[in-house]
Amino acid sequence: MSAAAVLPTAPAPEAHPHWRRNMLAMSAAAFSLTTGFGITNPFFPLVLQEMGARGHLETWVGYAMGSYFGLSFVLTPLWGVVADHYGRKLMALRTSLGMASMFVILPLAPSLAWFLVLYALLGTTNGFIPSTNALIVTNTPTARLGRALSLVQTGALAGGAIGPAVGAVIASRLPEYRYLFWVSGGMLGLAGLLTLLLARETHRRPAEPFRLHLLRDLRTIRRIPHIKGLMYLAFLQAFTYLGTAAIISVFVLDLLAAQGIHAGPDVNYWVGAVTLAYTLASALSVPVWGRVLDRFGAPRTLAVSLLGAALASLPTIFVQTPLQLGAARALLGLLAIGIGPALLAIIKSYAPLGMESRVLAYAAAFGSLGIGGGPFIAGEIGPLFGLRTFFALNTVLLLIGFGLWLRALTRGAPGDPLRTASP
């Protein structure tokens, strides 16, 4: 199938009367949700330790994250079909309110085994940011897509930056780390409320009744130009950018242990500070990447961000202190954050009309595989070779991704959007 056969005609701006409202509403919702996640996520290894995890902590984190995002990977294509038929706002409500409910239940788990089972079931409610992106992508004029996606991502990153700092303050005042989930659950519920009350979607339900045609959809998607490389990059972006979040906390604990610090306020401070450096740097740079995307096009933006992320990931391999790690993560956050918006714009440009959510859902599914696969692989590599080997693997994968994308840019057929570098 040629590129021209699958490229939809860009809708006129008046076809999306609510795009500004949605941009602001979903930015606020993303901020609330990622603040909630940021409160808990850096302290997740400490929660597992508190619940009775023994031995290599990175392995426990890998099993928990792998099961959670593995289930999400399986279900995400299904949610994409539902979104195309019933609307993307419904999916954003499903995930935000569903996760809020599960976060209320998690601290009540009577044992580590039950906690891991409940955490795995959380994968049935995953996907707020992909659902939000699908809502924005399908309800925003193409010429404004970079601005809209970057603002939503800024909201998400700002929440991710504030969350760890809030979590560090609250954690020192709670008897157990697990109770942070209740605070997080309140923020997730607020994200759902903002979506319910403020978001507006222009959605035309298909005339035919709802049916699942996952195999047929998969065959159609497989014919989209460059789709294999794009799905690999969706996996890679999640693996290197999001999949390292909880493992970084374990690495901080290792660096502190080498200095003789095993517990107390210093642990809470550095776990929160390193995460804060990463997300704050990303939040500050994402508006710049949004302007770069609108000015120079998604293909070139993606290439530059991939190369920058590969080079910025190198210092993490050699750090010796939490302060050095925080600086290295901040550099990575500055350069890697451009991958996501550019990748979404490219995938959307190739998605057949009426299948936007399904194509984006497959990208989100590969993203879930990356987020869960990162901690899982780190949990297997860490005990054998150390976590520095895992971070070296991140660098190699990013360089491979850059090479594959550079090859796609130089070998695109005439008329292919990659040749014109248009978003």
Secondary structure, 3 states (H helix, E strand, C coil): CCHHHHCCCCCCHHHCCCHHHHHHHHHHHHHHHHHHHHHHHHHHHHHHHHHCCCCCHHHHHHHHHHHHHHHHHHHHHHHHHHHHHHCHHHHHHHHHHHHHHHHHHHHHCCCHHHHHHHHHHHHHHCCHHHHHHHHHHHCCCHHHHHHHHHHHHHHHHHHHHHHHHHHHHHHCCCCCHHHHHHHHHHHHHHHHHHHHHHCCCCCCCCCCCCCCCHHHHHHHHHCCCCHHHHHHHHHHHHHHHHCCHHHHHHHHHHHHHHCCCCCCHHHHHHHHHHHHHHHHHHHHHHHHHHHHHHHHCHHHHHHHHHHHHHHHCHHHHCCCCHHHHHHHHHHHHHHHCCHHHHHHHHHHHHCCCCCHHHHHHHHHHHHHHHHHHHHHHHHHHHHHHCHHHHHHHHHHHHHHHHHHHHHHHHHCCCCCHHHHCCC
